[in-house]
């Protein structure tokens, strides 16, 4: 196994290939997964998703220390020996076995907190997920060092198809809420096997960790920031799960799923590529800053119309995608969608700052979020699910502005440069949303499906037309990226 960085294609070619494979196949995989997810949502009930959201808080918390911080530390190492890889595998095994045991121990306590006995049984079965993490994290690290996202992407697509098939089979077979437990197990198990095979991660683990603690140091800093990130992003379900019944929590969590589709499903694959690429050019500050600004321009060009378009078409989208029993989610989706552009920008900072060797900055911004967001949720919960959504919209702009003030100097970017990167797609998206709302009021009575198609078409034309008139250079950059 060659553990050093091999010479070969230029970084530009590697990044292009990585983005095409990682994000392109991610889009395909997510389309399959979303199609299955929306069908399953139509079959299951809001209470099923409320129970699953309760277990999700525990899974998200323990996932912070499942070893991916160690894997990122290995990616950032300049030279890696076979022994260090074996030590990493050993660390991953020990860590994840401990997490599985911990989840089994706390399952009854979590069920008591939410006053839902079934949650304990769900958590016990979900502990099997930790057995997949050592193979996933090691394969991710080895392929990430080589910038080989093609094979990662192939495994991810195959496992997404397996997970989607398991979800549909469970829902149609009457498994109810257990569908949401079985499908991730099928997806993660198949992904772990595929990743181990493609990355050649069948190494003998070493449990003699001398010399490997530098990985734990860097990974620990990233994990610490992730811990506060958990408080920031999961406090809403932890707070609402105690105050709401399973039905209302299901309404809120499903609305959050819809609003966060872009930031949680499409941005993370790009961030994986970005971290590896930034780590390669960390000494070239001009290239580092230029790469960050380009990533902001490209992501904003898609994220802003997606989020504002979602807010403008919330009622029709929910009616068509989820069905009548989920109409309560529409006003929650609308408010949450307006907060998601800030969340998208926020998550773009972390890979650049971490690759620059400043994970402490991510930690401090996560600390701020871990204070600001729970306070907002505690205030908003008195107004139900919509109040929780308003808490996101009230707090996230402030959090993102302060994060930018702290992190941009480490990236080598000025605030004015960031605003210049964001302004054209933001103005175009605002104009698009206004046109869609006005067009929707003008439309005569028709089916919700036809209405949604007309609204999306009007929005796409308005957005493209605005960019063509006022920001033609951005369209040119996007077309050049697609051609490349």
KAGISUL-V553773 format. One record per backbone hydrogen bond with DSSP energy under -1.0 kcal/mol. NH is the residue of the N-H (numbers start at 0). CO is the residue of the C=O. Records with the same first field share a line. If there is no record, write none. Layout:
# KAGISUL-V553773
NH = CO  CO
This chain:
# KAGISUL-V553773
13 = 9
14 = 10
15 = 11
16 = 12
17 = 13
18 = 14
19 = 15
20 = 16
21 = 17
22 = 18
23 = 18
24 = 20
26 = 22
27 = 23
28 = 24
29 = 25
30 = 26
31 = 27
32 = 28
33 = 29
34 = 30
35 = 31
36 = 32
37 = 33
38 = 34
39 = 35
40 = 36
41 = 37
42 = 38
43 = 39
48 = 44
49 = 45
50 = 46
51 = 47
52 = 48
53 = 49
54 = 50
55 = 51
56 = 52
58 = 54
59 = 55
60 = 56
61 = 57
62 = 58
63 = 60
64 = 61
65 = 62
70 = 66
71 = 67
72 = 68
73 = 69
74 = 70
75 = 71
84 = 80
85 = 81
86 = 82
87 = 83
88 = 84
89 = 85
90 = 86
91 = 87
92 = 88
93 = 89
94 = 90
95 = 91
96 = 92
97 = 93
98 = 94
99 = 95
100 = 96
101 = 97
102 = 98
103 = 99
104 = 100
105 = 101
106 = 102
109 = 105
110 = 106
111 = 107
112 = 108
113 = 109
115 = 110
118 = 115
119 = 116
121 = 117
122 = 118
123 = 119
124 = 120
125 = 121
127 = 124
128 = 125
129 = 126
130 = 127
131 = 128
135 = 131
136 = 132
137 = 133
138 = 134
139 = 135
140 = 136
141 = 137
142 = 138
143 = 139
144 = 140
145 = 141
146 = 143
147 = 142
148 = 146
152 = 148
153 = 149
154 = 150
155 = 151
156 = 152
157 = 153
158 = 154
159 = 155
160 = 156
161 = 157
162 = 158
163 = 159
164 = 160
165 = 161
166 = 162
167 = 163
168 = 164
169 = 165
170 = 166
171 = 167
172 = 168
173 = 170
174 = 169
177 = 174
178 = 175
179 = 176
181 = 177
182 = 178
184 = 180
185 = 181
186 = 182
187 = 183
188 = 184
189 = 185
190 = 186
191 = 187
192 = 188
193 = 189
194 = 190
195 = 191
196 = 192
197 = 193
198 = 194
200 = 195
202 = 200
205 = 85
211 = 208
214 = 211
215 = 211
216 = 212
217 = 213
218 = 214
219 = 215
220 = 216
221 = 217
222 = 218
223 = 219
224 = 220
225 = 221
226 = 222
227 = 223
228 = 224
229 = 225
230 = 226
231 = 227
232 = 228
233 = 229
234 = 230
237 = 233
238 = 234
239 = 235
240 = 236
242 = 238
243 = 239
248 = 244
249 = 245
250 = 246
251 = 247
252 = 248
253 = 249
254 = 250
255 = 251
256 = 252
257 = 253
258 = 254
259 = 255
260 = 257
263 = 259
264 = 260
265 = 261
266 = 261
270 = 266
271 = 267
272 = 268
273 = 269
274 = 270
275 = 271
276 = 272
277 = 273
278 = 274
279 = 275
280 = 276
283 = 280
284 = 282
287 = 283
288 = 284
289 = 285
290 = 286
291 = 287
292 = 288
293 = 289
294 = 290
295 = 291
296 = 292
297 = 293
298 = 294
299 = 295
300 = 296
301 = 298
302 = 298
303 = 299
305 = 301
306 = 302
307 = 303
308 = 304
309 = 305
310 = 306
311 = 307
312 = 308
316 = 312
317 = 313
318 = 314
319 = 315
320 = 316
321 = 317
322 = 317
325 = 322
326 = 323
328 = 325
329 = 326
332 = 328
333 = 329
334 = 330
335 = 331
336 = 332
338 = 335
339 = 335
342 = 338
343 = 339
344 = 340
345 = 341
346 = 342
352 = 348
353 = 349
354 = 350
355 = 351
356 = 353
357 = 352
360 = 357
362 = 358
363 = 359
364 = 360
365 = 361
366 = 362
367 = 363
368 = 364
369 = 365
371 = 367
372 = 368
374 = 370
375 = 371
376 = 372
377 = 373
378 = 374
379 = 375
380 = 376
382 = 379
383 = 380
386 = 382
387 = 383
388 = 384
389 = 385
390 = 386
391 = 387
392 = 388
393 = 389
394 = 390
395 = 391
398 = 394
399 = 395
400 = 396
401 = 397
402 = 398
403 = 399
404 = 400
405 = 401
406 = 402
407 = 403
410 = 406
411 = 407
412 = 407
417 = 413
418 = 414
419 = 415
420 = 416
421 = 417
422 = 418
425 = 421
426 = 422
427 = 423
428 = 424
429 = 425
430 = 426
431 = 427
432 = 428
433 = 429
434 = 430
435 = 431
436 = 432
437 = 433
438 = 434
439 = 435
440 = 436
441 = 437
442 = 438
450 = 446
451 = 447
452 = 448
453 = 449
454 = 450
455 = 451
456 = 452
457 = 453
458 = 454
459 = 455
460 = 456
461 = 457
462 = 458
463 = 459
464 = 460
465 = 461
466 = 462
467 = 463
468 = 464
469 = 465
470 = 466
474 = 470
475 = 471
476 = 472
477 = 473
478 = 474
479 = 475
480 = 476
481 = 477
482 = 478
483 = 479
